[in-house]
């Protein structure tokens, strides 16, 4: 007779509860990552003939101010700077408005982690193309 058959009825009833509790703890551990919202700023030239600021210069300037940057990427004639928090984004926006001359638009982009992720996975294959 296999070993698990020798377990008491009470122990056998506890196995699903322990499994459920383990799953609940794992879900709680990953919740902050799912619902964390990242924030981004997009810098665009407001008129033709103005080139975008150098991403490395922007990075150095913001870092010198104690602002943590998640990433800086060029995207469709703009520079997108991502931050882990809204507070970092707010601080960066203040610095960039003083740093960059007139002729640049600085726009906020909010990207809520879970809702964005759910929207991406819920797109049907027909609507993607």
HELIX and SHEET records of a PDB file:
HELIX    1   1 UNK A    3  UNK A    6  5                                   4    
HELIX    2   2 UNK A    9  UNK A   35  1                                  27    
HELIX    3   3 UNK A   55  UNK A   64  1                                  10    
HELIX    4   4 UNK A   86  UNK A   99  1                                  14    
HELIX    5   5 UNK A  113  UNK A  122  1                                  10    
HELIX    6   6 UNK A  125  UNK A  128  1                                   4    
SHEET    1   A 4 UNK A  71  UNK A  74  0                                        
SHEET    2   A 4 UNK A  78  UNK A  83 -1                                        
SHEET    3   A 4 UNK A  37  UNK A  45 -1                                        
SHEET    4   A 4 UNK A 104  UNK A 112 -1                                        
END                                                                             
